[in-house]
Amino acid sequence: MKRFDIGNATAGGPRLLVIAGPCVVESAELCLEVAAQLKAACAARDLPYVFKSSYRKANRSSGRSFAGLVLEQALAALAQVREEIGVPVLTDVHEECEVGPAAEVADALQIPAFLCRQTGLLAAAGRSGRAVNVKKGQFLAPEDMANAVEKLRAAGCERILLTERGTTFGYHDLVVDMRALVVLRDLDWPVVFDATHSLQRPGGSETGGDRRFAFPLMRAAVACGVDGLFFETHPEPARALSDAATQLPLEQAEAFLDEALRVHETVSEAPHA
């Protein structure tokens, strides 16, 4: 398994990497509040932490949905988190022209699931000098993520994360095939489980979901041997401007991490089949 640093956090090490934050940058104040609480929670548990928030949401269900602040304002908020809270930052990029500005403030760039086959975008992200997290497309077999890895490495990227976030199941639901986590790990790059996007029910005027499945799916994924957890969290999910149905309440984050650690430690101590 490859091991590398993202800022002061280690991916692929013995400790679960935590990538978490609010879905979208709603304000600098929100980002700072969430980052500070998650940094403290992870530090208390000796878990490497990367703050995540999207400065722009390019794939909203409805054209009327909140898509982000003014670009400069949103990127400035991410830079403020990085500088004031002292944690590495991860954010999405959707077009090749976004890679440069995002890379100036972020330690890691994320390729959204719908865009995981976009060769130009992957190549641009790979050339950025940043770590790259690729979300597996809802339409993609896990072994086909080898193509995304190949494109990134051809562009010079040697810090790659692969994230499972559910597979399309019918028209308005996702299902997590835990076998995919095993297949992804065979590619020899750190594998992350997205515990909140996996809960989505896409479609309609806005994406729905059911956050009550976050804990059980997380337990199963950690038991399968993932290297990290991704989740979105908000102090008041019902008022969140994106993914209100699936973000974890911030007050539950510590319990979520404690449960993940219990499973991780149990699996780590168990003899392998």
N, C-alpha and C positions, 0 to 999 in steps of 0.2 A: 504494500500500500504506500503510495506516494505521501510524503509529509512536507509541508511548507508553511510559511508564515503569511498571514494577512495582517499587516501592521503588527500589533503586539499579541495577536491571537494565532494559535497553531491549529492547522487543519490536518487531519490524518494522524493525530497523536492518540495517546491512550485516553484522553479526556474528551467527552462529547463537546463538539463545537456548537455554540448557540448563535444563531442568526435571527434577530428579532427586533421588532419595532412596529410603529403604526403603518398601516398599509400605504398611506400617501402623506406627503408633507402638507399638513393643514396649516401649521404655523411653526415658527421656530420654538415658541414656548412649549408646544406639545412635544416636539421632538426632544427637547432638552429634558423635560420631565420624565418621559419614558426611558430615554437613554440612561439617565442618572439612576433610576430605580433598577433597571435591568443590569447595569454595570455592577451595582452593589450586590444584587442577588447572585450574579454569576461569580463575583469575587469571593463571596462568602462560601461558595461551593467549589471553588477552584476550577471553574469552567471558563474556557476561552470564549470571549464574546465579541460579536460584530453587530453593530447597529444597522438595521435595514429600514429604509423608507423610500418610496418612489417619489421623485420630484415631478413626474408627469405620469398620468395614466392614459395610455394611448388606445386601450382596447375595452373601453366601457361598453356595457350593454346598450345604453341609450346615449344619443348625442346630447341629451339634456343633463347627463350626470356630471358631477364634478370631475374635472380632468387635471386639476393641479393649479398651483399659484403661478404667477409670472415666473418664467424660467430662472431669471437671475435671483429672484427672491427665494425660490425653493432651493437652488444650489447653495446660496449663502447660508440657509438654515442647516444644510448638511455639513458645510464647512464649519459652522459654529459648534455643532455636536462634536465633530472630530477634534477641534481645538480646545473647547472648554471642558468637555467630559473626558476626553483623552481615550476614546475608543475608535477602532477602525470602522469605516462606513462602507456599506454596500448599497447600490441603487441600480435600477433598471435602465437599460438603453433600448430604444426601439428603432432607431435609424442610424446609419453610419455617421451622419453629421453630428449626432449627439455624443459620440464616444469621446471626442476631445474635451469638450466642456465638462462632462461627467467625470472623466478621469482626473481632472484637476482637483476635484474635491473628494473623490472616493478612492478607497483602497481596493475595492472589488467592484466589478461590473457584472450585472445579471442580464442574461438573455431570457426574455419571457418565453413560456412554453410554446405559444403560437408561432414564435419566430426561431425556434431551435434549428430549423433547416436553412435559414437565410445565410448563404455562404458569405456574402459581402459584409454583413453585420458581424458574423463570427470572426472573420478575418480582421476587421477593424478593431474589435475588442481584443483579439489576440495580440495585435501589434501595440496596444496601449501601454504595455508594461504592468498592467494591473492583473490581479487574480480574476478569473472569470467563472461565474456560477451559471450553469446552463440548466434551465428547467426542462425536464423531459416533456415533450408534447403529449397532450391528452390522446393523440391519435397514433402515437409511435410505440413500437415494440422496444423494450429496454435495450436489447442488443444493438438496435440501430443507432443508439447514441454514440457508438464507436465512430460514426461519421462526423459527428460534431467535434469529438475529441481530435480526430485527424485534421479537421479544418483549423482548429485552434493551434495545434502543434505546428502545422505548416506555416502559421503566421508568427511562430516564435513563442507561443504561450506555454509555460511549463508549470502553471499553477491553476489547476482546473478542479472545479467542484461539479458534481452531477446531482441534480435534485429531482426526486420523485414527488409528483403533486396530483396523482390520480389519473385515471384513464376514463375516457368517455364511455358511458354505460347507458345506452338508449339516448333519448333526446335531451333530458333535463336532469341528469345525475352523473356523478363520478363514482368510480369504485377503485379501491387500492388493492392491487394484486401484489401481495407481499413477496411473491417470487421475483418480482422485478428488482427488488432491493438486492437480492443475491446476485442476479445477473449483472446489475450495474456495478457491484463491487468487483466482479470478475474483470472489469476494465481497468482496475488497479488505481483508480482515483478516488478520493474521499467522496462518500455518498451521503447526501442529506435528505431527510424526510421532511416535507412541507406539511405540517400538521393542521394547518388552517385552510389553505387552498384546496386540500383534498376533501374538505367538507362541503364544497360548493355545489349548488344546483344551478347551473348556468341557464340563461334564457329569459324570455319575457322582457319587461321593461327594466328590470334590474336583477343582478345575480343574487340568488338566495343561498341557503345552506342551513346546516344544523350543527352548531358548535358542541352539542352534547357528546359527539363522537370524537372530539379532539383527544381526550385522555385515553380511551381504549385503543384508538388507532396509533397513538404515540407509543403506548406500551408494546404493541405488536411490532412496530417498526424497530424500536430499540432492541427488542428481543431478537430480531433478525440480524442485528449487528451493524446498524448504520453508524456513521462517523460523526453525524451532526444532526441537529434539529433546527428547523426553520419554523417560526410562527409569528403571526401578526397579532398585536395587542394594543389596546386602547383603554384609557381610563373610563370612558363611557361608550362602549361599542354601539349602543342604540343611536348615538348621536354622531357616529363616525361618518365621514363623507364618502367612504368607500368600504365595501365588504363589511357592512354593519352586522350581517347575519353570522359571520364566521370568526371575526376577530375575538381573541380571548380577552376577558376583562383583565386589566392590568393587575388587579388585586389577586388574581388566580395564578399569576406567573410563577411565584415561588413554589406553590404546591405542584405546579406542572413540572418544574425543574426537579423538585424532590422526588416525584414519582419516577421521572426519567432516570434519575441517578440510582434509585433502588433497583430498577430493572437492569440497568447497565451493569451495575456491580454484581448482581446475581448471575447474569449471563457471562460476564468476564471470568467468574470463578468456576463456572460449570465446565466439565470436560466436553470437548468438541466431538461431534459425531464423526 
